[in-house]
Amino acid sequence: MTVINTSGVDLASVTVASKGQQVDLGGIINRGTKTAQLDPGEPFTIHYGDKSWTSGFNLAPAQSTIAYVTPDGKIELRSRIGGLAR
């Protein structure tokens, strides 16, 4: 699970959580990235600033997910850099 900040501002605090795990990624500067490993089997949640976003699917084993924080503050998932998740 990689979070890429394309929001236009630095994010002071980002955490990702799934299946009882919580990984504090700390701050992510604008255009910065941070990565965490999460166990498969359940949806995951990204907390950033005063917002949260939860996936609508369970993480699969060895799944690579890239979450972009967009300028409007939303999360856009992609399965690889430059491609949309399908």
N, C-alpha and C positions, 0 to 999 in steps of 0.2 A: 504494500500500500504506500504510494507516494503522493504527497500533497504538494502541488505547485501553486504558488501565490501569484496570480496575475491580476489582483484586485486594484492595483494602483497605489496601495498603501501597505505599510508594514503591518503584519498581524502579530500582536503582542503575545498571544498564547494559543496554541493549537494542541488538541489531544484527539486521539483516535481510540475507540473502544469497541470490543466485541467479545462475547462469550466469557464475561467476567474479567477480561483483560482491559487494562487502560494504559496507553503509552502516551506520555507527555512529550510532545515534540518541541515544546518551548516556542519561542518566537520564530516567525518566518518573514524575512525581509521581502519587499516587493521584488518579484522575479526570482525569488529563492525557492528551494525545494528541501523537503525533509522526507525521510522514509522510515517506516516501521514494519515489523513483521507481526501479523496477527494469525491466530489459529483459525482454521477453516470451520465451516459448519453453521454459522449464524450470520445474520446481518451485522453491519458495522455502523458506528456513528462517528461523525467528525464534529468536534466542538471547536469553534473559532470565534473569538471576540464574544459577543452576546448572542451568537447564533449557533444552532445545531442542525445537522442534516443526517438522516438515517437512510441507508440503502434499502431498496425494496427487494433484495435478493440475498441469499446466503453466500458467503465466501466459499469458493471451491478450493480443494487442495492445489497448491502451487499457482493459484490465480494471481496474475499481475494486474493491479488496478491503479490508475492514475486519476487523481481528483484535482481538478483545477478550481481554485477560488476565483470567480470572475469579477469584473469591475462592478457589477450590480450586487455583489455579495453572495451569489448563489454558487452551488457546486455543480460542475459539469464533469461527468465521468468519461474517461477514455480507456480503452483496453491497451493502448500503446501510444507513445508520443505521436501526435499528429493524426491519430485516427479516433473516430467516435466509437464508444462501447456499443456493442450489438448483442 
